[in-house]
Amino acid sequence: MYSDGNHNPIIQYYKEIENAIEAIMDKIASPITSIPGIGTNMAAMIIAEIGDFNNFDSPDKILAFAGLSPSNSYLYADWHFTYHTTL
C-alpha cells in the first residue's frame, strides 16, 4: 500500500518524534552525548531514566541505581520507588 516510506503515517510520526527528541537534546546540551557509542536516542533514554545526575552523590550510586554495581546495588537500587500490588 505504501511504497514510499515518506507517505506512511507511522513513519512520518516516528520522524516527528525523532526530531522532537533531537530538539530537546540540543536544548539540554548534555555532555553524555560525548561518550563514544552514546547517540542522541540513547542519551535521551538515559536522561529519562536517571533524571538529574546531581541527585546522586557519586558515580557509584548512579551505577547502583542502574543495577550495574554489584557491591552496592542492594543499598541504592529503587531508592525512590514504592511498589504496591493488590490481588
Phi and psi in degrees as a GROMACS rama.xvg file:
@    title "Ramachandran Plot"
@    xaxis  label "Phi"
@    yaxis  label "Psi"
@TYPE xy
-104.747  98.4412  TYR-2
-78.9594  -25.0937  SER-3
-111.496  119.688  ASP-4
-59.1497  -21.2789  GLY-5
-70.2232  -17.4633  ASN-6
-101.668  -4.48335  HIS-7
-76.9766  121.524  ASN-8
-61.7355  -30.6351  PRO-9
-68.9365  -42.5249  ILE-10
-67.003  -39.7034  ILE-11
-62.4372  -42.7622  GLN-12
-63.9523  -41.6265  TYR-13
-59.675  -44.3682  TYR-14
-64.0469  -37.3721  LYS-15
-62.8961  -42.4517  GLU-16
-64.6869  -44.7186  ILE-17
-57.7544  -43.9354  GLU-18
-65.0355  -38.9506  ASN-19
-65.4113  -42.2638  ALA-20
-62.3095  -44.6963  ILE-21
-62.3634  -40.264  GLU-22
-64.514  -42.0979  ALA-23
-65.8153  -43.9007  ILE-24
-65.5697  -35.6618  MET-25
-64.1439  -38.552  ASP-26
-67.9588  -41.2851  LYS-27
-68.1295  -39.5377  ILE-28
52.3134  51.2655  ALA-29
-74.6896  138.415  SER-30
-70.0375  -9.11949  PRO-31
-61.2932  -26.1847  ILE-32
-72.6312  -9.96435  THR-33
-83.1129  -7.95353  SER-34
-75.1556  126.794  ILE-35
-55.7563  131.92  PRO-36
92.1244  -8.34727  GLY-37
-106.44  107.876  ILE-38
-92.382  -169.875  GLY-39
-61.076  -46.6841  THR-40
-66.809  -43.6768  ASN-41
-64.4171  -42.0355  MET-42
-61.6772  -40.7216  ALA-43
-62.9423  -39.914  ALA-44
-66.4307  -41.7075  MET-45
-64.2926  -46.3659  ILE-46
-64.4233  -38.3978  ILE-47
-63.4871  -36.9354  ALA-48
-79.2493  -45.6125  GLU-49
-81.3968  -39.0423  ILE-50
81.5082  -134.022  GLY-51
-83.9075  116.68  ASP-52
-62.6189  -21.6669  PHE-53
-69.7214  -11.5922  ASN-54
-74.2619  -8.86859  ASN-55
-109.258  135.939  PHE-56
-71.3176  -25.5368  ASP-57
-154.567  161.084  SER-58
-59.6912  -31.996  PRO-59
-62.3439  -35.682  ASP-60
-71.0476  -31.6384  LYS-61
-66.7484  -44.4793  ILE-62
-61.8578  -40.8356  LEU-63
-64.9033  -41.6652  ALA-64
-59.1743  -38.0531  PHE-65
-80.4003  -5.46102  ALA-66
79.5129  21.4688  GLY-67
-106.003  2.12437  LEU-68
-119.136  92.8185  SER-69
-60.3683  -28.3599  PRO-70
-74.2537  -25.4947  SER-71
-121.693  1.13825  ASN-72
-62.1527  -31.1652  SER-73
-70.3852  -20.1118  TYR-74
-84.4262  -35.321  LEU-75
-117.917  -16.4183  TYR-76
-64.3837  136.828  ALA-77
57.1538  35.2987  ASP-78
-66.0976  -20.3912  TRP-79
-119.48  14.1799  HIS-80
-109.78  141.568  PHE-81
-122.99  126.687  THR-82
-103.858  133.829  TYR-83
-126.264  132.339  HIS-84
-126.588  149.844  THR-85
-130.69  150.632  THR-86
